């Protein structure tokens, strides 16, 4: 994601083991489709770290200094690529709530008004 034309993801570290079974899909991704990702995203510094005896994980560092870690233990190639794309597409900051949808000075105890309320039979007794 970019804010004001500046990409927020600066560095993506891929940590995996050379021999473990939980890292086999990440090794397949590194051999096949990671070069295409590098060409499409030259603004991201991509780093491959071999950590023997540990499960694979991604570490993303953003412009704001926030780091996010995503475990990849046993994830297929498709899931690994989706996690990489997701880390690229988010800003790294926490989601914010912008408040209520309706702005009123006094809240109604009867509910919100909408233009499709039927008032024809509301006051009559049957």
C-alpha positions as CSV (number, residue, x, y, z in Angstrom):
1,X,0.0,0.0,0.0
2,X,1.2,3.5,-0.6
3,X,0.4,6.7,1.2
4,X,1.0,9.8,-0.7
5,X,2.9,7.8,-3.3
6,X,5.3,6.2,-0.8
7,X,5.2,2.5,-0.5
8,X,4.9,1.5,3.1
9,X,6.6,-2.0,3.0
10,X,10.3,-1.4,3.0
11,X,11.8,-4.9,3.8
12,X,10.5,-8.4,3.6
13,X,12.6,-11.2,5.2
14,X,11.8,-14.8,4.4
15,X,13.1,-17.1,7.1
16,X,13.2,-20.9,6.4
17,X,15.1,-24.1,7.0
18,X,16.9,-25.9,4.2
19,X,15.9,-29.4,5.3
20,X,12.7,-29.4,7.3
21,X,9.3,-30.6,5.9
22,X,7.5,-27.5,7.1
23,X,9.6,-25.3,4.8
24,X,9.2,-27.4,1.6
25,X,6.5,-25.1,0.2
26,X,8.5,-21.9,0.9
27,X,11.5,-23.5,-0.9
28,X,9.4,-24.2,-3.9
29,X,8.2,-20.6,-3.9
30,X,11.8,-19.3,-3.7
31,X,12.8,-21.4,-6.6
32,X,9.9,-20.5,-8.8
33,X,7.7,-17.4,-8.4
34,X,9.7,-15.1,-6.0
35,X,11.8,-13.7,-8.9
36,X,8.5,-12.5,-10.6
37,X,7.5,-10.8,-7.3
38,X,10.9,-9.1,-7.2
39,X,10.5,-7.8,-10.7
40,X,7.0,-6.4,-10.0
41,X,8.0,-4.8,-6.7
42,X,11.5,-3.3,-7.0
43,X,10.8,-0.9,-4.1
44,X,10.8,-3.8,-1.6
45,X,14.1,-5.1,-0.2
46,X,13.7,-8.9,-0.2
47,X,15.9,-10.9,2.1
48,X,16.2,-14.7,2.4
49,X,17.5,-16.1,5.7
50,X,18.3,-19.7,6.4
51,X,17.5,-20.6,10.0
52,X,18.2,-24.3,10.6
53,X,15.8,-26.2,12.8
54,X,13.1,-23.6,12.8
55,X,9.7,-23.2,11.1
56,X,9.4,-20.8,8.2
57,X,8.1,-17.3,8.8
58,X,7.9,-13.9,7.1
59,X,9.0,-10.6,8.8
60,X,7.8,-7.4,7.2
61,X,9.3,-4.0,8.2
62,X,7.3,-0.9,7.3
63,X,8.2,2.7,6.8
64,X,6.8,3.6,10.2
65,X,9.1,1.1,11.9
66,X,6.4,-1.4,12.7
67,X,7.4,-5.1,12.1
68,X,4.9,-7.9,11.5
69,X,5.7,-11.5,11.7
70,X,3.6,-14.2,9.9
71,X,4.2,-17.9,10.5
72,X,4.2,-20.1,7.4
73,X,4.4,-23.6,8.9
74,X,3.0,-26.1,6.4
75,X,1.4,-23.4,4.2
76,X,1.1,-24.3,0.5
77,X,2.6,-22.2,-2.3
78,X,-0.6,-20.3,-3.0
79,X,-1.0,-19.4,0.7
80,X,2.6,-18.3,0.9
81,X,2.1,-16.0,-2.1
82,X,-1.1,-14.6,-0.6
83,X,0.6,-13.8,2.7
84,X,3.4,-12.0,0.8
85,X,0.8,-10.0,-1.2
86,X,-1.1,-9.2,1.9
87,X,1.9,-7.9,3.7
88,X,2.7,-5.8,0.7
89,X,-0.8,-4.4,0.4
90,X,-1.3,-3.3,4.1
91,X,0.1,-0.1,5.6
92,X,1.5,-1.6,8.8
93,X,-0.6,0.5,11.1
94,X,-3.5,-0.7,13.3
95,X,-7.0,-0.5,11.9
96,X,-8.8,2.6,13.2
97,X,-12.5,3.1,13.8
98,X,-13.8,6.5,12.6
99,X,-16.8,6.8,14.9
100,X,-20.5,6.3,14.4
101,X,-22.2,6.5,11.1
102,X,-24.9,8.9,12.2
103,X,-24.1,12.3,13.7
104,X,-26.8,13.8,16.0
105,X,-27.0,16.2,18.9
106,X,-29.7,14.2,20.7
107,X,-30.2,10.5,20.1
108,X,-33.6,9.2,19.5
109,X,-35.0,6.5,21.7
110,X,-37.4,5.4,18.9
111,X,-34.8,4.5,16.4
112,X,-33.5,6.1,13.2
113,X,-35.8,7.6,10.6
114,X,-35.7,6.5,7.1
115,X,-37.8,7.6,4.1
116,X,-39.7,4.3,3.7
117,X,-41.6,4.5,7.0
118,X,-45.3,3.8,6.5
119,X,-47.4,6.3,8.6
120,X,-50.8,5.5,7.0
121,X,-52.0,2.9,9.6
122,X,-49.8,3.8,12.5
123,X,-52.3,5.9,14.6
124,X,-55.6,4.2,13.8
125,X,-57.2,1.4,15.8
126,X,-58.7,-1.5,14.0
